[in-house]
Structure formats: structure tokens, C-alpha cells
Amino acid sequence: MITTHVLDTAAGRPGAGIAIALERLDGTAWVAVGHGATDDDGRLRTLTPPGPVAEGTYRIRFDTGAYLASRGQAGFFPVVEIQFTVADGAQHYHVPLLLSPFGYSTYRGS
């Protein structure tokens, strides 16, 4: 299972309503796996169904520009794209994003 959440570190609150897409690399092409938007708590729990996912390289794309613009803020990164490797598809992969208008950070969460 792959999940995510966004924390707006500049505002000190969850990043609600951020559009997110998840893709998996299949040969040389990216294939859509899931998409959605963060809830009021900044979480998206439905990128993949519960249970195992295919091993391989994934990328998760956060539409940060639209989120910041909706709050009247300019941002430096209109899209944040994170690529990561799933080595054991039976594990839970949680990929959080800590966001501010001019920077971001991520890590593998639990």
C-alpha cells in the first residue's frame, strides 16, 4: 500500500485539497496507478488499494502550485515530484511531503 500526506510548514497546518498522482515505471513509460486529493487532514489514503503493490520505481506528483495559488501565495515549485523504489510490495510505503512556498522535504514514513 502507498499513502501520503502533506503538511504546510509555513502555515503550520495540513495541506488540504492538493491534487496528487501516482505512477509506476513500466519499461520506459510511466503508467498511472492512482490519483486523488488530500483531505482536510492533508492525507490521501487511497492512492492504492489496501494490500501489496508491484515492486519497482514509482513517482508521486503533488500539484503544489495550484494549492499555493489558492491561498494567494506565490511558490517556487509548481509541482513536486518524488521518485522512490518499492523493494517489497507487501510493506506499507508512506511518502509525506513537508511543504513551504520556497522549499520542501520528504522521507519514508510509517
Stockholm file with secondary structure:
# STOCKHOLM 1.0

chainA/1-110         MITTHVLDTAAGRPGAGIAIALERLDGTAWVAVGHGATDDDGRLRTLTPPGPVAEGTYRIRFDTGAYLASRGQAGFFPVVEIQFTVADGAQHYHVPLLLSPFGYSTYRGS
#=GR chainA/1-110 SS CEEEEEEETTTTEECTTCEEEEEEEETTEEEEEEEEECCTTSEECCSSCSSCCCCEEEEEEECHHHHHHHTTCCCSCSCEEEEEEESCTTSCEECCEEEETTEEEECCBC
#=GC SS_cons         CEEEEEEETTTTEECTTCEEEEEEEETTEEEEEEEEECCTTSEECCSSCSSCCCCEEEEEEECHHHHHHHTTCCCSCSCEEEEEEESCTTSCEECCEEEETTEEEECCBC
//
